[in-house]
Amino acid sequence: MIASFQTASAVGVSEFYESQVPGDYILEAEKGSWTWGMAPIYDEAGRLHVFNSVIPEDGSWIKHSKIVHWVADSIEGPYTLLGDVFASEEASYHNPQISKVGDTYVLVYLLNRHSDGNGSRQEVGIATAKSLNGPWTESPHNPVIAASGKMGGYNIVHASNPSFVVTPEGQYRIYFKSMIDQLPIKQAFREISFAVSEQIEGPYVNYEGNPVISYVDEQVDIEDPYAFYYKGMYYMIVEDRRGVKNMLEGNPIPQEKIKNGGYRPGLIYQSVDGIDWGRPMVGYKTNESYFGDPLARSERPSILWKDGEPEYLFLSCHDDKPSAGYYIKIDAWTGESMSQ
């Protein structure tokens, strides 16, 4: 587990951050709904597919979110909505992330089943398909990461926002936002954990050293992990939800003044083994920095890969535009050493 607090010093700006060129807002919602999150991937013909969440304007994403599928010939669009991928009265499907392993597409997502009366106790599901157009098969082990059991001696109360990674050894990891009942701390804080399996569909077992990134002792948290393995290193991009950067620099935001969500630049971590993550650097900016727009929550980082290289960063944005968010060009980033 990462040491929560280290000697106060400036959190540096990463080369990943410096490589970014602003793009545009995309995926306008249909009337009566709003869109959130973008999981992009190219098919074999080079056509762009995006999976994301759609929620009724008058409904709660916890109860009524569904995952839909868009397609476009280029990043600029236009985007065509192909339809629902997962939609159910029995569960909410939310925050997908898409990958490909060999000839198999892998979709991981937040799963909130309604039948067991678990309220907002979010869990993780996984589905696979041989084509981006489906059919998609949900794992018989779903939820593959459940909001139950033990983690570090505490009760697990939350598992969500998954990110799927294939290790160099051929194992499968799902990094996710975890929460435990951290009594006597009254408020549960968001941490990052992972589970591992020998099979894509599972079963997945929580890593015994979870959480792997945590700032619970400082009562700040992070979420929305996007993890990937690139040029011999693991990376993770996260939303700085409550001012981790401020805390690491010795200038924590007072609890009563923290504005929850992606109102701050995101962070990027680097790791040799995907377990020990060390100190982060600044990983992405805000909509205000990119476009000059009024500051809003930029969240849910996800990368569009082309021929094994990161091409675009996608970010959701909770502003007054009808879009799901925006994309940012990654201009010639080739990985970096992030020691500070």
C-alpha positions, 0 to 999 in steps of 0.5 A: 500500500502506498504511504499516504503522506510524504514530505511536502514538495511541489507535485511536478507536471508530467510529460503526458500533461505537456503533450496535450493539445485541446480537441473538442466536445462530442456526443451530444445527448438526445432530448430528455437524457444526458450522457456521461463517460466515454470509452473509445476504441478503434475496430479492425477497419479503423472506425471509431467506437465509443461506449458511454452512459446515458441517463434520463434527465429526470432519473438517477444514474444509480437506478437508471443508467444504461450503456450505449454504443456510438460510432464515427468515421473520425474523432471529429464525428459525426457520431451515430448512436447505434443503440443500447448495449446494456439496459435493464430495469433490474440493474443500472449499468454505468461508467464502461471501459473497453479493451481488446485481448486477442480477438476478444473485446472486453467491457468492464463497468459499474453494476448496481443491481436493484433486486438485492436492495443494495441501494447505491452499493456499487459493484463491478461487472464484465462482459465479452464479445467477438465484435464491437457490435456484439452480442455481448456475454456477461460473465457468470461470475458477475459481479466480479468484484462485489461490495461485500467481504473483507479487505484489509480487515475491514468490510467492503462497502463499495467497488466501482469505476473499473479499469481492465489491464493485461499484465506482462505475465498474461494475468488480468487485473481490474483496478477499481475505486474501493471503499471500506467501512473505515471506522472510527472514521465516519466518512468512507473515503475513496481509494484504489484497489485491484483484483486479479484473475487467470481468466478474462471472465473471472473469478477475480480475487482482491489483491491481499495488499489492497488498497494500493493507493490511499490517502484515508489518513489525510481524509482526502480521496481519488477516483476514476482510475484509468490504468494501462501498461505501456513500454514496460511500466504501469500507469494510472490516471485518476481524478483528484477528487478532494485535493491530493495535490494540495495535500502532498504540497503541504497546503491541504484544502480545509475540509469545509472548503473542498469542492468534491469532483474533478474541479482540479487537474488530474493526476498520473502515477507510474509503477514498475509492478502496478502495486507500488505507485509512489508519488503522482504528477499532474496528468491532465488539465481542466476544461477551463485550462483547455478551452477557457470555459467556466470551470466544471468537473472533468472526470473519467479519463480514458485513452484511445489507442492506435497501433499500440500508441496513446492517441487521444485522452477522453474526459467527461465534463459536467458542465452546461453543454449537452455533450458527454465531454471532450477529447484531447490530442496526445501529441507524441508522448512516448512514456517517461520516468516520473521520479521527482 
